[in-house]
Amino acid sequence: MTHPRLKLFLALSRTPHGIIDIATPALAALLCLGHFPPFFTTLLGLVTVFAGYTAVYALNDIVDYRSDREKVSAGGYGDGEDYLDGVLVRHPLAKGVLTLPEGVLWAGGWALVAMIGAWLLNPVCFAIFLAGGLLEATYCLLWRVTPFRALINGIVKSLGAVAAVYAVTPQPSIIFLIVLFAWIFFWEIGGQNIPNDWTDIEEDRRFKARTIPVKLGPARAGMLAMACLVAAFFLTFLLVWVSPLAFGTLHLLALAGLGVWLLLLPVLRLVNANDRSQAMNLFNKASHFPLSVFAVVLVRLLFF
């Protein structure tokens, strides 16, 4: 049983989502190498990635503390198990169940662990982590400024995978990095950023936020999400093609099926319905797509 107080800190860092996100840098490392990295690198990498995601997700709530408080005061941010980020308490700082100093200490402690681990893996990883934290803070501060902040969100999500590549090889293929970055970038915008903002569209309109669903409207935001996820779907096959790891027809069919199930069908339902529940469904399913690709790669490495 998890201690109730610890659950609040895990909620601050959206740990259920963060654990799923760990699959993305792990996948990037395996595809870049075409085989498993050394045991010590794997262990240190997992600890560093967990610490990094834990710190950055908490940083998001710390920077957004005032705007989140406004939303909570207006009755926003309900919790619910039908939404991945609502499995635990959404925004515990804004709801007053954690204090701001507690949140800062939690985020700072994990950031320190992440920085030490990143430096031991490769100083380039250390620099990428610092850049990611700065960009995440900038993303939060642009909430009422521009919907183009979503581009920053896409970059931040991609940096974790890029850092993982540098953790296992000092001179990675530039082509592989570009394809990897683009794949995660389009998946994040279409499958995470747009549907996540869609779930809060009413509150965001009330507080004059400049998100993509607010700025473009639900119909055009849905079409943009679809365009991004179609791009991510095809980039999946380009990514495995530029990897040194060879894939058979069965693996490619599995990737295609997972892409249709977790990306294309949910976004098509969203476009057709323009409905908040479909936005939640897209967010939940798309969140598992890199994990599903990681599973296919593991099967390929272990059994073929």
N, C-alpha and C positions, 0 to 999 in steps of 0.2 A: 504494500500500500504506500502510495506517495503521500508525504506529509502535506497537509493543507496549505501551509505557508510556502513550501517549495513549489506547489502547483501554481501559485500566483506568479512566482518568478519564471517558471516555465511558460506560463501564459504570456508574460511580458515579452519573451523571446520567441513566441509562437513555435515552441519546440516540436509539436507534432508535424508541423509543416517543415521546420528546419531539418528534422531527421530525414524526411523524404528528399529534401534538397541536397543532402549529402551525396546522393547517388549521382548527381550531375558532375561534380569534379572527379569522383571515382571513375565514372564512365569516360571522362576526358582523358584521364591518365592511362586507362587500359587501351583506348583506341589509339592514342598517340604512340604507345610502346608496342602494342600488338601482343603483349604478354604481361604477366603480373610483375609489379615492381618488387624490390627486396622487402623482406618482412619488416625491417625497422622503418623503412620509408613509408610503407603502408600504414603501420601503427601510428607513427608520428603524424602522417598526413591526415588520418581520420580524426585524431585528437584536435589538430589544428583547424580542420574544416568545421568540426562541431563547435569549437570555441569561436571561430570567426562568424558563423551564421548566428550563433547565440548572441554575440555582441552586437552585430549589425542590426538584427531585428529589434533588439532592445533599444538601440540608438534611434531607430525610427520613431518609437513611442516617446522617447525623451525629447527629441527635437519637436515632435508634433504635440507636445503636452498641452499647450494652451488651446490650440484649435480642437484637439480631441475633447478637452474639458467643455468647450462650447457645445460640441455635438452631444455629449453625454447630458448636459444640462437641458438640451432640447428633446431628450428622450431617445437619442440615437444609440447605435452600437449594442443591439441586443445579442444575446448569446444563444447558440443553438447548434446541435450536433449535425444538422444538415449542411453546415458550412464548415470547411476544413479549418479556417482561422477562428471559428467560433466554438470549437470543441471544448476549449478551456475559456476562461474569462477574457473577453475582448477588451484590450486597452485597460489593464488593471491600474495603471498610474492615473489615467483620466477619471476612473471610477472611484479613486480614493482608497482602494484596498491595499495599495502599496504607496509608499511615500517617494517623492522625487529623489531624495538622497539615497534611498535603498536601491532605486532603479539605476542611478549613476554608478554606485558601487558594484552592482551586479554586472552591468555592461563593461565597466572599466576592468574588473577582474578577468572576465572572459577575453576582453581585448588584449590584455597583457599576455595571457596564455597563447592567444592566436599569434601575436607578434613574435613571441619567443619561438614558437614552433615554425612560423613562416621563415624566420631568419635562419634557423637550423637547416631547413629544407633547401632554401636558396634565397639570398638577399633580394632577388627580383620578386619573390613571393611577398616579402616584407613590404616592398614598395607598392606592390599591387594592392595589398590589404589596406595600407594607409590611403591610397587613392580611392579605393572603394568606400571607405568610411567617410571621406570628405565628400564624395559624390552623393552618397546616401543622405547626408545632412543637407546638401544643396537641393536634392530632390524634394525633401520634406518642406523646405523653406519656400519653394516655388508653388505651393498648393493653390494660392490665390493669384498667381502671376501668369502662368502659361500652361496649356496642355502639353506643350513640347517637353515638359519635364519627364514625360513618359519615356523619352529617348534616353534620359539619364538612368532611369530605372532599368531599361534594357541593357545598358552598358554595365551597371553594377552587377546584375545577375550573371552576365557573361564573364566578368573578371574572376570570379571564383574558379571557374573551369580553366581559364587561361593560367591562373596561378598554379593549378594542379598539374598542368602540362609542364611548367617550368620546374615544378617540384621533382619530377621524375626524369627530366632531360634538360641539360643546360642550353642546348641549341635545337629547339624544335623546328619542324617544318613550318614556314610562314604560311604556306597554302593551307595546311591543316588548321593553323590558328585562325585564319580568316574565315574558313568554312565553319569551324566550331563557334566562333564569335557570332556569326550571322545566324546560325541555327538557334542558339540560345536566345539571341536578341529578338528574333521574330516570334519564337515560342512565348517569351516573356510578355511582349506587348499584346499579342493576340489572345493568349491563354491565361494570363495572370493579371496584367495591369488593367486592361479594358474591362473584363468581367468583374474584377475586384472593385473598381470604381463604380461600376454599374450597380452593385449591391447597395451603395451609399448615395445613389444619385439624388434622392429627394433631400437628404441632409446637405449634400454638396451644393445643390441649387440654392437652398435657404441661406447658406453661408458664403455664397458667391465664389465657390471654388472653381478653378479652371482645369477641370479634368476633361478627358476626351469625350466621355458620354455626355457631360454637361455642354461642352462647346459644340460638338457635332450633332447631338441628339441621338437617341437610341438607334434609329434605323441606320444612319451612316456609321455610327460607332460599331455596330454589328457587322457591317460590310467591311470595315477596316480590320476588325478582328479576324474575319474570315480570310481576307487577303494575306494577313500575317501568318495565319496557321496553315494555309495552303503552301506558302513559301517554306515554312518550317517543315512541313510534311515532305516536300521534295528535297530539301536540304539534308534531311535524315539520310537519304540514300547517297547523296554526294559526300556526306561526312564519312560513312562507312567505306565508300569507294577510295577516298584519299587516305584512309587508315592502312597501315601495313598488315592489319589482320584481315584475312580473306573470309568472305561470307558466302555460304551456299544458298541455293534457291529457297530452301526451307526457312532459313533465317530471314531472308529478304521478304518472304511472304508474311512471316510473323511480324516484322516491322511495319509492313503495309497495313496488316489487319489492326495492329495496335494504334497506328496513326489514324485510321478511319474511326475506330471505336472511341478513342480518347480525345481526338482533336476535331476531325471533320464533321462527324455526326452531331456532336454537342453544339458546335458553332453554327451549323445549319439550322438546328432547332432554335437557337437564339435569334438568328436572323429572321426566321419565320414567325416567331412568337413575340419578339421584343419584350420579353418577360423577365422580371427579376429572378424568379426561381430558375429559369434557364441559364441566366448569367452565373448563378451559384453552381449549377450543375456543370457548366463549362469550366469554371475555376477549379472545382474539385477534381474533375476527370483530367483536365490538362495538367494539373499539378503532378499527376502520377506518370506522365508520359516519359520524362527522362529516366525515371525509375524502371519503367517497363523496358526501355531500350537497354538499360544497364543489365537487366535480367537476361535479355537475349544475348548480350555480349558474354555474360558469365557462362551461360549454357554453351556458347560457342567455344570458349576457352577450356571448359572443364570436360566436355563430352565429345567434342569433334576435332 
